[in-house]
Amino acid sequence: MKVVSLVPSITEALFDLGLTENEVIGRTKFCIHPSEKVKNVSVIGGTKNINIDKIKALQPDLILANKEENVKEQVETLMDDFKVIVTNVENIEDNYYLLKTLGKLFNKKEKAQCFNLKIYEILNETKIQSSVKAAYLIWKNPYMTIGSDTFIHKIMDEIGFENIFKDRKRYPEITVEDLSDVEVIMLSSEPFPFKEKHIEELKAFYPDKKIMIVDGEAFSWYGTHIAKCENYFKELITEVEAIKCNR
């Protein structure tokens, strides 16, 4: 089966399940994992600006899209000519069924189940001992954070971070003043590429708070990616717990 993936984390999952470059024939420019495999796959634009003509030229048997990451009108255009599956992953249960569905589609049920079991193992065993109030920032100018109906929020909650914006939805704009009650400010590496200089900018307002760059992929990439984040989450939790102990 020839597949075009319009979702970076799903592209990674397809290769993790054992598909080859002969099966995954199209991907977005943001599909960067696994690097040694995706370099051989045709790029069909970005997640929000798909090149319809390039996809038509590839003549895939199946296109995999996502409700949040792709543009509805573009996906609907593809539906006129191709079989398209639109995924929607908002929590760990959704992720379980995504992998189960992919495993069934591509006859990789055992591998999919192994990844699911590993993800549940990591999230069950990797937790902060006492909840930490945190804010997770995804954008600057304006600052934007995440609400309770996002996959990022679910991962934060699973490993013991209390999202202080859990009463909000999607990706609300906030001000620096809104961060006064947090213990940890998490600056994501994506979609906005936060750097050390942005930590210093916030330190000017909150010199005593823990402000840190976090791996955006670990928190936002559903599919198989979480199964590879055990060491990262453990190191992150150790760092955060050390702050609490020193106060």
C-alpha positions in Angstrom: 0.0 0.0 0.0 1.4 3.4 -1.0 0.8 6.1 1.7 1.1 9.8 1.9 1.4 11.2 5.4 0.4 14.8 6.1 1.4 14.5 9.8 4.9 14.5 11.1 4.3 12.3 14.1 2.3 9.8 12.0 5.1 9.6 9.5 7.5 8.7 12.3 5.0 6.1 13.6 4.7 4.5 10.2 8.4 3.9 9.9 8.6 2.8 13.6 5.9 0.1 12.8 8.1 -1.1 10.0 6.9 0.5 6.8 9.5 1.4 4.2 10.2 4.2 1.8 8.5 2.1 -0.9 5.3 2.3 1.1 5.5 5.8 2.6 5.8 7.8 -0.7 4.9 11.3 0.4 5.4 13.5 3.5 5.5 17.1 4.6 8.6 19.1 5.1 8.1 18.9 8.8 8.2 15.1 8.8 11.8 14.9 10.0 11.9 11.5 11.8 13.5 9.0 11.2 15.9 11.2 9.3 17.6 8.4 7.5 14.3 7.2 6.1 12.4 10.4 5.4 15.2 11.9 3.3 14.2 9.4 0.6 10.5 10.3 0.6 8.9 13.0 -1.6 8.0 16.3 0.1 4.5 17.5 -0.7 4.6 20.9 1.1 3.9 21.8 4.7 1.1 20.6 7.0 -0.9 23.8 6.3 0.0 24.3 2.6 -0.2 20.9 0.9 0.7 20.7 -2.8 -2.3 18.9 -4.2 -0.8 18.4 -7.6 2.3 16.7 -6.1 0.1 14.3 -4.2 -2.0 13.6 -7.3 1.2 12.8 -9.2 2.2 10.2 -6.5 -1.2 8.4 -6.8 -1.2 7.1 -3.2 -3.6 4.4 -2.1 -4.1 6.1 1.2 -3.6 9.6 2.7 -3.3 10.1 6.5 -4.3 13.5 7.8 -5.1 15.1 11.1 -8.0 17.3 12.2 -5.8 19.9 13.9 -2.6 19.9 11.9 -4.1 20.0 8.4 -6.4 22.5 6.7 -10.0 21.1 6.3 -10.5 22.5 2.8 -7.3 21.0 1.5 -8.1 17.6 3.0 -11.6 17.7 1.6 -10.2 18.4 -1.9 -8.0 15.3 -1.6 -11.0 13.2 -0.6 -12.5 13.8 -4.1 -9.8 11.6 -5.6 -8.2 9.5 -2.8 -9.0 7.5 0.3 -8.2 9.8 3.3 -8.2 8.9 6.9 -8.5 12.0 9.2 -7.1 11.4 12.7 -7.9 13.3 15.9 -5.7 12.7 18.9 -6.5 14.7 22.0 -5.4 12.2 24.8 -3.6 9.0 25.6 -6.7 6.9 24.8 -6.9 8.5 21.4 -3.3 7.7 20.8 -3.8 4.1 21.8 -6.5 3.7 19.2 -4.4 5.6 16.6 -1.6 3.1 16.9 -4.1 0.2 17.0 -5.7 1.4 13.8 -2.3 1.9 12.0 -1.3 -1.6 13.2 -4.5 -3.1 11.7 -4.2 -1.1 8.5 -0.7 -2.2 7.7 -0.6 -5.6 9.4 1.6 -4.5 12.2 -0.6 -5.3 15.1 2.0 -6.7 17.4 4.4 -3.8 16.9 1.7 -1.3 17.5 0.7 -3.1 20.7 4.3 -3.1 21.9 4.5 0.7 21.4 1.2 1.1 23.2 2.4 -0.9 26.2 5.7 1.0 26.4 3.9 4.3 26.3 1.6 3.3 29.2 4.5 1.9 31.1 6.4 5.2 30.8 3.5 7.3 31.8 2.6 5.1 34.7 6.1 5.0 36.1 7.4 8.4 35.3 5.7 10.9 37.6 6.6 13.9 39.8 6.2 12.9 43.5 4.1 16.0 44.2 2.3 18.1 41.6 4.1 21.1 40.2 2.2 24.2 39.0 3.4 24.9 35.5 2.8 26.9 32.3 3.7 25.6 28.9 4.4 28.3 26.3 4.2 27.5 22.6 4.5 31.0 21.1 5.9 34.5 21.7 4.6 37.9 20.5 2.0 37.3 21.8 2.7 34.6 24.4 0.5 31.6 23.9 -0.1 28.6 26.1 -2.1 25.4 26.1 -5.6 24.7 27.4 -7.0 21.5 28.9 -8.4 20.1 25.6 -4.9 19.6 24.1 -2.6 16.6 23.8 0.2 18.6 25.5 -2.0 19.2 28.5 -2.7 15.5 28.8 1.0 14.6 28.8 1.8 17.3 31.3 -1.0 16.0 33.6 0.2 12.3 33.1 3.7 13.1 34.4 2.6 15.4 37.3 2.6 18.9 36.1 -0.5 21.0 37.0 -1.3 23.3 34.0 -2.4 26.6 35.6 -4.4 27.3 32.4 -6.4 24.1 32.6 -9.6 26.2 32.8 -9.0 27.5 29.3 -9.3 25.8 25.9 -7.0 25.3 22.9 -4.2 27.8 22.6 -5.0 31.0 24.5 -3.0 34.2 24.5 -1.6 35.2 27.9 0.5 38.0 29.3 3.6 37.8 31.5 1.5 38.9 34.5 -0.6 35.7 34.1 2.4 33.6 35.0 2.8 35.0 38.6 1.4 31.8 40.3 3.5 29.2 38.5 6.4 27.3 39.9 7.9 26.3 36.5 7.6 28.1 33.1 8.2 25.6 30.3 9.3 27.1 26.9 8.7 24.7 24.1 11.2 24.1 21.4 8.4 24.2 18.9 6.4 25.6 17.1 8.1 28.7 18.3 11.8 28.0 18.7 12.4 29.3 22.2 16.1 29.9 23.1 18.2 30.8 26.2 17.7 34.5 25.4 13.9 34.1 25.9 14.6 32.6 29.3 16.5 35.7 30.2 13.7 37.9 29.1 11.3 36.2 31.4 13.9 36.1 34.2 13.7 39.9 34.2 10.1 39.6 35.4 10.5 36.4 37.5 14.1 36.0 38.7 13.1 33.4 41.3 11.1 31.1 39.0 12.4 28.0 37.2 12.2 28.8 33.5 13.4 26.1 31.1 13.4 25.0 27.5 11.5 21.7 27.0 11.4 19.3 24.1 8.3 20.1 22.2 8.3 16.8 20.4 8.2 14.9 23.7 5.0 16.7 24.7 3.2 17.2 21.4 4.1 14.3 19.1 1.6 11.6 19.4 1.9 8.1 17.8 5.1 6.2 18.8 7.2 9.2 19.9 6.4 9.0 23.6 7.7 5.5 23.7 11.2 7.0 23.1 10.9 9.7 25.8 11.4 7.7 29.0 14.9 9.0 29.7 13.9 12.6 28.8 10.9 12.7 31.1 12.9 11.1 33.9 15.7 13.7 33.6 13.1 16.5 33.4 11.3 15.3 36.5 14.6 15.0 38.4 15.5 18.6 37.5 12.1 19.9 38.6 12.1 17.9 41.8 15.5 19.3 42.7 14.1 22.8 42.5 11.4 21.9 44.9 13.8 20.4 47.4 16.0 23.5 47.3 13.2 25.8 48.3 
